[in-house]
Amino acid sequence: MATPCFFAGPPPHRALPSRALAPAPGQSRAPSRAPCHAPVVAASAAVAVATAGRGRRRGVTRRVGMIVYIPTEVDGDSCSPPWKNDVIDGISEEVLEGLEAQGGLADAVINMGQRKVRGCSKGAKQVATLGPASCEEEMLERLFLCGVDTFRLNFSHGDHEEKTELIRKIRALEAKYRHPIAILADMQGPKQRCGKFADPDGVELKKGQKFRFDLKPDLGDETRVQLPHPEILNALKPQSKLLLDDGNIQMEILQQGYLEDGNPFVDCKVTVAGRLKANKGVNTPDVILPMSPITEKDKEDIEFACKAQVDWIAMSFVQTADDMGELRRRVNGHGFNEIKLLAKIEKPSAVDDLENILEESDGVMVARGDLGVEMPAEEVPFVQKRIIRAANEQGKPVIVATQMLESMIKNPTPTRAECSDIANAILDGCDCVMLSGESAVGEYPTKAVTIQRRVIEATQANQVSMPPVPETLKLKDDGKDDGTDEVLKAAASLAKACKACTIVVFTATGRTAQLLAQKRPGMPILAVCKCLEVARRVSLLHGVYGTSDRGAQDLATRVEKEGSYKVRFSEAVDIACGGRTAALVPEWTAEHHPHRPSDGRQAG
């Protein structure tokens, strides 16, 4: 009797949606510690849990099992045509040798037929910001092969023409390897800054001295400077705090008033001294400003991002859930309801309204840069844990960002503290870790991505306790209880019990893959998506690798013509595995990965 396989998949009465897309060969994933004969568990959005035994007697395959039906996902996405090329381009020897020459930076290389492709089995995903150091096609390819799952476009810098070219390069790279890659468009948000001074070097402010901010356009001096944001001047009250230059200078509001011309001003007392220069940033940590985080620039950038069909849009300086509601209405107004929205938590008011913001968002980012400016630095680690825990409870992906490998902007190796920071974020339960300046302007972008990936892999290999994922997710009450959460909990438990190498999910919208990912089953989840857009979006989910191609369209067509009872679930699994079960446990080249098996065996 062969090793038993346990499935949760499409029921006889309904298979994949009519426009479903199948996975590309070679895009399956295998865990680092799974033996090559490990079973497969497949959990389907379409539907069912099945437990089946499989064996051979006199050359005949025997199957027995039980099927329990659950409702399918709601079909809400429009689909782009799949990639035109039907053959995966393998990693070129030139690119591979280039990464080898830098110390074996590439992620595990899998041999699929005569081709070498990237094989990912890491749980936590990697987001890399693009910039001058990483905008060329060759560098993009290297970053992808080193482990990047999502590329971040920072709309605080550059123009739309530049972003259009970057998107073109990312989509070309995606098509080359037939590996879905997500694009995250990060909006600049309302960045408040003070005015200019008569002295180009600014002014030296001393502790205890008084200083005024007003709307006058005159150049500033030792007593005052322009703050061209009336909404701030009107909102500040006595004893409110004002932070300047990333918190290096701090003030306390003494009084708020109005000049003879009716324009507002505030008088402050300097509590932390320093030199204030022109156009330095201004933060208001204990005041909710009566303004939208969506500036005129953001409105243009959001429209551009929607039309460019990015996968995620991140909103900066979110204060309350209403801000995310406004963003969703604007994105929907452009006719792009499927784009996922991410709230950047970087203000104390956002932390206070975290639960409601999560309900209005598809994911969150722990933006530790401004968050560390607006609250005491010693509180940030605990706020990070709180945000991650709350996101896990609602089944929403969470990114930890800022200064993860800051020293690698200039240095080829990280500090030990930075490695610990990445590992602790993963142990807390985050879905993604992000690089900012390290990959955008740093001198060692590929090395930074590789170090981050190796820390992820080492954390998985040595994890002593699972992240604090709740038993039951706090799902938004839509009036429907289809039992999906309980079924997926059982599927994850079953996968762990039988030491499955992979869970296969057939998903129409990505929702089932998202819910299953938050169960942290401990092995890769192959999400077979009906749409390429869905496969891209799930790239932010912990341990989920989306795949989408033509095969499932053919399968769905057969279901419509022949009837669902004539299309076996095993055929769907074969399509998910690229036509052969062995693809789920591919041949590993473990030269650079001591934690991975290297015996080269495959499942039969």
TORBA-293448 format. One line per field, with one value per residue (C-alpha): x, z, y. Coordinates in steps of 0.05 Angstrom, whole numbers. Example, Ala and Ser with C-alpha at 12.3 -4.5 7.8 and 13.67 -1.06 7.14 Angstrom:
residues 2
x = [246; 273]
z = [156; 143]
y = [-90; -21]
This chain:
residues 604
x = [0; 29; 31; -41; -62; -113; -153; -202; -226; -281; -345; -376; -432; -388; -317; -277; -311; -316; -257; -212; -138; -92; -22; 41; 87; 142; 106; 90; 126; 157; 175; 247; 238; 186; 208; 197; 144; 102; 27; -11; -70; -115; -166; -213; -249; -295; -316; -304; -264; -246; -205; -181; -136; -98; -61; -46; -68; -48; -36; -105; -113; -162; -195; -241; -263; -315; -335; -366; -392; -384; -406; -360; -330; -366; -339; -321; -260; -249; -193; -137; -114; -60; 12; 21; 82; 66; 137; 172; 239; 290; 341; 397; 465; 492; 445; 455; 531; 526; 490; 537; 596; 566; 564; 505; 450; 395; 337; 335; 339; 291; 303; 237; 251; 310; 298; 320; 268; 261; 231; 203; 179; 188; 129; 139; 141; 189; 171; 226; 221; 245; 289; 353; 391; 340; 304; 342; 314; 375; 372; 297; 309; 364; 320; 264; 310; 338; 268; 226; 151; 124; 154; 136; 130; 140; 99; 135; 189; 189; 135; 82; 126; 179; 127; 98; 165; 177; 109; 125; 191; 158; 103; 155; 195; 131; 114; 185; 181; 105; 109; 57; 89; 49; 58; 45; 33; 49; 17; 55; -1; -3; 69; 67; 130; 151; 172; 239; 287; 326; 389; 400; 428; 364; 361; 387; 330; 346; 308; 255; 252; 187; 174; 115; 85; 38; 14; 57; 100; 157; 224; 232; 280; 296; 225; 179; 170; 113; 73; 31; -21; -80; -113; -55; -55; -130; -127; -70; -89; -49; -6; -8; 59; 92; 150; 197; 253; 232; 224; 294; 262; 202; 155; 95; 38; 28; -30; -69; -98; -112; -77; -110; -120; -158; -103; -86; -20; 8; 60; 104; 158; 218; 225; 279; 329; 362; 375; 312; 322; 276; 222; 230; 173; 121; 85; 25; 23; -35; -82; -129; -127; -193; -166; -164; -100; -113; -79; -89; -25; -51; -116; -76; -31; -89; -123; -57; -46; -116; -109; -40; -73; -29; -49; -46; -52; -23; -48; 0; -16; -83; -116; -183; -224; -260; -196; -194; -268; -253; -197; -242; -296; -245; -215; -285; -304; -251; -282; -227; -263; -216; -153; -133; -123; -70; -70; -3; -5; 42; 1; -23; -94; -91; -67; -126; -175; -139; -197; -242; -185; -173; -247; -243; -177; -151; -85; -41; 32; 69; 104; 155; 189; 136; 105; 171; 171; 101; 106; 163; 211; 207; 133; 140; 158; 95; 51; 80; 59; -10; -20; 4; -41; -102; -89; -81; -147; -183; -146; -114; -41; 7; 74; 129; 170; 226; 299; 298; 368; 384; 459; 461; 447; 522; 550; 551; 532; 477; 481; 461; 406; 376; 374; 340; 290; 269; 264; 222; 174; 163; 155; 104; 63; 73; 59; 113; 177; 197; 259; 258; 323; 362; 335; 316; 381; 427; 494; 478; 404; 411; 451; 399; 342; 383; 401; 328; 307; 359; 335; 264; 287; 328; 269; 225; 276; 288; 220; 207; 136; 83; 59; -1; -54; -124; -166; -224; -217; -257; -289; -331; -404; -437; -497; -472; -440; -418; -372; -310; -268; -283; -269; -202; -184; -195; -155; -96; -99; -103; -44; -2; -23; -4; 58; 35; 86; 36; -36; -70; -126; -171; -194; -236; -224; -165; -208; -200; -124; -123; -163; -122; -56; -76; -82; -6; -8; 68; 75; 69; -1; -8; -65; -92; -128; -179; -149; -78; -98; -118; -53; -14; -53; -42; 33; 29; -1; 41; 64; 17; 43; -8; -8; -53; -53; -95; -106; -162; -200; -201; -222; -279; -302; -304; -346; -396; -400; -394; -422; -384; -394; -350; -291; -254; -221; -157; -155; -158; -101; -61; -72; -52; 12; 29; 4; 43; 41; 117; 116; 92; 157; 207; 279; 318; 387; 407; 476; 463; 410; 436; 366; 336; 338; 388; 377; 340; 283; 214; 146; 118]
z = [0; -19; 27; 36; 7; 40; -2; 7; -62; -112; -103; -160; -168; -181; -204; -218; -245; -320; -327; -279; -295; -281; -253; -294; -291; -242; -198; -142; -77; -28; 45; 67; 114; 78; 55; -19; -6; 37; 23; -7; 25; -21; 7; -44; -46; -91; -38; -4; 43; 20; 55; 8; 10; -52; -69; -124; -131; -194; -230; -214; -175; -117; -84; -24; 12; 43; 17; 57; 16; 32; -9; -62; -61; -93; -163; -160; -204; -276; -310; -356; -408; -382; -404; -478; -473; -456; -436; -374; -386; -341; -303; -351; -333; -340; -287; -242; -248; -231; -167; -152; -160; -105; -56; -77; -67; -108; -75; -81; -153; -175; -236; -274; -336; -370; -338; -273; -239; -172; -119; -58; 6; 56; 99; 110; 44; 21; -4; -36; -53; -121; -133; -168; -144; -168; -230; -285; -314; -296; -223; -220; -243; -192; -136; -157; -159; -91; -61; -73; -76; -82; -110; -76; -117; -73; -100; -57; -110; -186; -238; -273; -334; -289; -254; -320; -342; -276; -281; -352; -330; -271; -316; -367; -312; -287; -356; -367; -307; -305; -231; -206; -175; -136; -144; -83; -98; -36; -34; -6; 37; 71; 88; 128; 127; 156; 112; 94; 135; 116; 137; 91; 151; 190; 263; 327; 377; 451; 504; 538; 485; 453; 379; 333; 272; 227; 155; 135; 74; 100; 111; 181; 236; 309; 331; 277; 212; 165; 174; 109; 137; 169; 188; 236; 265; 277; 309; 358; 429; 491; 516; 449; 423; 358; 330; 276; 235; 250; 324; 333; 355; 401; 424; 469; 448; 495; 459; 395; 367; 306; 277; 257; 186; 215; 200; 256; 293; 350; 402; 427; 479; 456; 499; 458; 426; 358; 292; 250; 175; 117; 96; 154; 169; 222; 263; 309; 351; 398; 351; 299; 241; 207; 139; 90; 82; 7; -22; -93; -112; -82; -122; -187; -164; -143; -211; -245; -201; -215; -290; -286; -252; -191; -141; -75; -57; 9; 44; 86; 150; 162; 223; 228; 192; 155; 117; 90; 73; 32; -4; -21; -48; -92; -119; -131; -165; -217; -229; -197; -139; -138; -120; -48; 1; 55; 114; 139; 214; 232; 277; 349; 328; 278; 334; 376; 319; 296; 298; 255; 207; 197; 181; 127; 99; 64; 102; 144; 148; 213; 187; 243; 215; 229; 283; 321; 313; 339; 400; 447; 412; 470; 457; 383; 393; 434; 386; 331; 367; 379; 306; 282; 332; 312; 238; 251; 288; 229; 178; 144; 119; 157; 134; 182; 151; 162; 181; 179; 148; 151; 159; 92; 55; 62; 88; 56; 121; 172; 246; 292; 320; 251; 240; 307; 287; 225; 263; 318; 269; 238; 306; 323; 263; 207; 135; 103; 118; 77; 52; 38; 27; 29; -40; -67; -58; -22; -47; -36; -56; -75; -13; 31; 0; 8; 81; 95; 61; 99; 165; 145; 128; 192; 233; 201; 212; 285; 305; 377; 382; 330; 321; 365; 312; 343; 340; 309; 263; 277; 208; 187; 198; 129; 154; 124; 162; 109; 155; 114; 175; 210; 147; 136; 209; 199; 134; 168; 227; 180; 139; 202; 227; 163; 152; 84; 39; 8; 13; -54; -54; -114; -103; -143; -104; -59; 4; 21; 11; 57; 112; 107; 109; 177; 204; 194; 174; 171; 97; 31; 4; -72; -91; -160; -180; -235; -250; -256; -216; -157; -161; -157; -97; -54; -60; 5; 43; 91; 56; -4; -75; -128; -197; -257; -329; -385; -361; -312; -365; -406; -344; -330; -402; -396; -333; -369; -430; -398; -328; -263; -246; -305; -283; -226; -171; -185; -254; -220; -174; -234; -267; -203; -202; -274; -298; -249; -175; -172; -185; -114; -88; -140; -145; -100; -111; -39; -52; -18; 31; 85; 115; 51; 27; -28; -45; -109; -99; -126; -108; -155]
y = [0; 68; 127; 152; 220; 265; 314; 370; 387; 401; 360; 321; 370; 431; 441; 504; 568; 573; 620; 583; 583; 526; 526; 528; 468; 478; 528; 479; 487; 438; 449; 447; 389; 346; 277; 265; 212; 258; 261; 319; 354; 395; 443; 474; 539; 504; 463; 401; 359; 290; 237; 184; 124; 106; 43; -6; -78; -116; -50; -21; 43; 36; 97; 101; 163; 209; 277; 334; 393; 466; 526; 555; 624; 682; 696; 770; 779; 795; 757; 778; 728; 681; 687; 678; 634; 561; 543; 566; 601; 568; 609; 626; 600; 671; 698; 638; 644; 718; 702; 645; 692; 736; 679; 635; 687; 653; 619; 543; 521; 467; 423; 416; 374; 407; 475; 507; 550; 585; 540; 575; 541; 597; 617; 692; 731; 785; 855; 897; 971; 992; 1052; 1076; 1014; 964; 991; 955; 891; 849; 872; 859; 788; 778; 804; 758; 698; 716; 712; 774; 759; 830; 893; 959; 1023; 1084; 1141; 1191; 1190; 1188; 1203; 1161; 1149; 1117; 1074; 1052; 1026; 990; 956; 934; 903; 867; 838; 815; 781; 748; 722; 696; 650; 643; 660; 710; 772; 824; 899; 944; 1017; 1058; 1127; 1186; 1213; 1282; 1299; 1364; 1407; 1474; 1533; 1563; 1605; 1668; 1631; 1570; 1532; 1543; 1564; 1534; 1525; 1522; 1484; 1527; 1582; 1603; 1594; 1610; 1575; 1615; 1620; 1680; 1664; 1707; 1671; 1646; 1668; 1650; 1668; 1641; 1603; 1587; 1523; 1522; 1475; 1513; 1447; 1434; 1504; 1500; 1431; 1441; 1457; 1476; 1419; 1384; 1359; 1379; 1338; 1363; 1332; 1259; 1276; 1304; 1370; 1370; 1425; 1435; 1480; 1540; 1574; 1574; 1638; 1681; 1741; 1806; 1779; 1720; 1669; 1619; 1612; 1571; 1590; 1534; 1519; 1479; 1416; 1381; 1428; 1423; 1458; 1467; 1473; 1488; 1439; 1392; 1345; 1360; 1306; 1314; 1250; 1267; 1303; 1275; 1324; 1340; 1323; 1266; 1227; 1228; 1290; 1317; 1282; 1217; 1223; 1225; 1169; 1125; 1133; 1116; 1055; 1029; 1036; 1004; 945; 941; 888; 926; 1000; 1023; 1087; 1127; 1164; 1131; 1161; 1124; 1071; 1127; 1142; 1071; 1075; 1138; 1102; 1043; 1088; 1124; 1058; 1029; 1094; 1081; 1012; 970; 936; 876; 916; 901; 959; 962; 1009; 1034; 1039; 1096; 1142; 1132; 1147; 1089; 1043; 1065; 1050; 987; 939; 983; 998; 924; 913; 967; 941; 879; 882; 926; 948; 962; 1025; 1031; 1094; 1147; 1103; 1107; 1183; 1194; 1148; 1129; 1081; 1032; 1022; 1004; 930; 919; 958; 915; 852; 880; 898; 830; 794; 836; 823; 748; 748; 779; 735; 796; 796; 841; 869; 890; 946; 998; 990; 914; 913; 987; 976; 939; 1003; 1015; 949; 879; 844; 858; 868; 811; 855; 863; 788; 781; 835; 796; 730; 761; 792; 723; 690; 744; 718; 769; 749; 792; 829; 889; 924; 998; 1036; 971; 951; 1019; 1058; 1010; 985; 911; 899; 826; 810; 844; 803; 739; 753; 767; 702; 661; 689; 669; 599; 592; 616; 563; 509; 527; 552; 530; 558; 573; 645; 662; 649; 645; 582; 620; 680; 743; 744; 802; 784; 783; 744; 679; 621; 571; 532; 549; 567; 501; 461; 496; 486; 412; 412; 446; 398; 338; 364; 370; 301; 265; 308; 330; 365; 413; 437; 451; 503; 515; 587; 635; 699; 681; 683; 609; 612; 674; 640; 576; 615; 644; 574; 569; 495; 491; 472; 511; 525; 520; 566; 547; 611; 620; 689; 713; 775; 731; 691; 757; 783; 721; 733; 772; 714; 672; 608; 616; 610; 627; 596; 608; 584; 555; 484; 499; 537; 473; 434; 482; 478; 402; 408; 452; 406; 337; 350; 354; 280; 261; 304; 272; 313; 275; 309; 377; 358; 334; 402; 437; 397; 411; 344; 301; 291; 292; 366; 378; 349; 371; 353; 400; 429; 441; 467; 533; 509; 461; 455; 426; 354; 339; 266; 285; 236; 248; 221; 169]
